[in-house]
Amino acid sequence: MTGRTFIDTNVVVYAMDDAAPAKQARAQALIAGACAESHVISPQVLQEFFTAVTRKLARPVTLEDATAAVRALARLTVVSADAELVVAAIEIHRRYQLSLWDALILQAALRGGCTRLLSEDLQLGFRLGNLVVENPFHGLD
C-alpha cells in the first residue's frame, strides 16, 4: 500500500521508553525513517507525547529533551486542528463508537491524506475509507 503514514502518539512515546526495549527499538526505527513528505502527525500527538514522556514514563524525560523531541517531530507534516476537524471527528466517534481522542487521530490521518495509521491503541486492520490501522508492535509482546 502506498501513501502517507500517520504516526500515533504511542509510537513516538515508545521511542523514548526504555522500559519496553523491543518496542523502543521498533519505534526508533520507524521515526528514523520518517520524513515530512510521507509521514504525518497532529498537534494532538505532539501534546500527548510531551505529557506522556515528561509525566507518565517510569523514568520521565527532562523538559529540555522532551521539547527537543517535539521540535524534531514537528518537522514532519503536522495536520492542523480546527473546528471542522473536530466536527468530523465527532461523526467518526458517533458512527464507530470510538473515543473522541481516537476519532481525532483518525480524522487527522484522513485530512493528511494517509493510507496507513501506525497505532497500538486502535483495532488492528480497522479501515476508514482508504485508511488502514496497523500496529507496528504486533507480535512483540
C-alpha positions as CSV (number, residue, x, y, z in Angstrom):
1,M,0.0,0.0,0.0
2,T,1.4,3.4,-0.9
3,G,0.5,6.8,0.5
4,R,1.3,8.8,3.6
5,T,1.6,7.3,7.1
6,F,0.2,8.9,10.2
7,I,2.1,8.2,13.4
8,D,0.1,7.9,16.6
9,T,1.3,9.1,20.0
10,N,2.1,5.7,21.4
11,V,4.6,5.1,18.6
12,V,6.6,8.2,19.4
13,V,6.3,7.7,23.2
14,Y,7.8,4.2,22.9
15,A,10.8,5.7,21.1
16,M,11.7,7.3,24.4
17,D,10.6,4.5,26.7
18,D,13.4,2.3,27.8
19,A,11.1,0.1,29.9
20,A,10.0,-1.6,26.7
21,P,13.2,-2.3,24.7
22,A,11.7,-4.2,21.8
23,K,9.0,-1.6,21.2
24,Q,11.5,1.2,21.7
25,A,13.8,-0.2,19.0
26,R,10.9,-0.7,16.6
27,A,9.6,2.9,17.3
28,Q,13.0,4.4,16.9
29,A,13.5,2.7,13.6
30,L,10.1,3.9,12.4
31,I,10.8,7.5,13.4
32,A,14.3,7.4,12.0
33,G,12.8,6.6,8.6
34,A,10.1,9.3,8.8
35,C,10.1,12.3,6.6
36,A,7.7,15.3,6.0
37,E,6.8,14.0,2.5
38,S,5.4,10.7,3.7
39,H,4.8,10.9,7.5
40,V,2.1,12.9,9.3
41,I,1.3,13.8,12.9
42,S,-1.1,16.2,14.5
43,P,-0.9,18.8,17.3
44,Q,-2.7,16.3,19.5
45,V,0.2,13.8,19.0
46,L,2.7,16.5,20.0
47,Q,0.8,17.4,23.1
48,E,0.1,13.9,24.2
49,F,3.7,12.9,23.6
50,F,5.1,15.8,25.7
51,T,2.8,14.9,28.6
52,A,3.4,11.2,28.4
53,V,7.2,11.4,28.3
54,T,7.6,14.0,31.0
55,R,5.0,12.6,33.4
56,K,4.0,9.0,32.7
57,L,7.2,7.1,31.9
58,A,8.9,5.1,34.7
59,R,11.9,7.3,34.0
60,P,10.5,10.6,32.7
61,V,12.4,12.6,30.1
62,T,13.6,16.1,31.0
63,L,11.6,19.0,29.8
64,E,14.5,20.1,27.6
65,D,14.8,16.6,26.0
66,A,11.0,16.4,25.5
67,T,10.9,19.9,24.0
68,A,13.8,19.0,21.6
69,A,11.9,15.8,20.6
70,V,8.7,17.8,19.9
71,R,10.7,20.2,17.7
72,A,12.1,17.2,15.8
73,L,8.7,15.7,15.4
74,A,7.3,19.0,14.2
75,R,9.5,18.7,11.1
76,L,7.1,16.0,9.9
77,T,3.9,17.2,8.2
78,V,1.6,18.5,11.0
79,V,-2.1,18.4,10.2
80,S,-3.8,21.5,11.6
81,A,-6.6,21.0,14.1
82,D,-9.6,23.3,13.7
83,A,-13.3,23.2,14.3
84,E,-14.0,21.4,11.0
85,L,-11.7,18.6,12.0
86,V,-13.3,18.3,15.4
87,V,-16.8,18.1,14.0
88,A,-15.8,15.5,11.5
89,A,-14.1,13.5,14.3
90,I,-17.3,13.7,16.4
91,E,-19.1,12.0,13.5
92,I,-16.4,9.2,13.5
93,H,-16.8,9.0,17.3
94,R,-20.6,8.5,17.0
95,R,-20.6,6.2,14.0
96,Y,-17.9,3.8,15.2
97,Q,-18.3,4.3,19.0
98,L,-14.7,5.2,19.4
99,S,-13.3,7.7,22.0
100,L,-13.2,11.2,20.7
101,W,-9.4,11.2,21.1
102,D,-9.1,8.2,18.7
103,A,-11.6,9.8,16.3
104,L,-9.5,13.0,16.2
105,I,-6.4,10.9,15.3
106,L,-8.4,9.1,12.6
107,Q,-9.7,12.4,11.2
108,A,-6.3,14.0,11.2
109,A,-4.9,11.0,9.3
110,L,-7.6,11.3,6.7
111,R,-7.0,15.0,6.4
112,G,-3.3,14.3,5.9
113,G,-4.0,12.0,3.0
114,C,-2.8,9.0,4.9
115,T,-3.4,5.4,3.9
116,R,-1.7,3.9,7.0
117,L,-2.1,4.8,10.7
118,L,0.5,3.3,12.9
119,S,-1.0,2.8,16.4
120,E,-1.1,0.3,19.2
121,D,-4.3,1.7,20.5
122,L,-6.7,1.3,17.7
123,Q,-8.1,-2.0,16.3
124,L,-5.6,-3.8,14.0
125,G,-6.9,-3.7,10.5
126,F,-9.6,-1.1,11.2
127,R,-10.5,0.6,7.9
128,L,-11.9,4.1,7.4
129,G,-12.1,4.9,3.7
130,N,-8.6,4.3,2.3
131,L,-7.0,4.5,5.8
132,V,-5.9,1.2,7.5
133,V,-4.7,0.9,11.1
134,E,-1.5,-1.0,11.5
135,N,0.1,-2.0,14.9
136,P,3.8,-1.7,14.4
137,F,4.3,-3.6,17.7
138,H,2.1,-6.6,16.8
139,G,3.9,-9.8,17.9
140,L,6.4,-8.1,20.1
141,D,4.5,-8.8,23.4
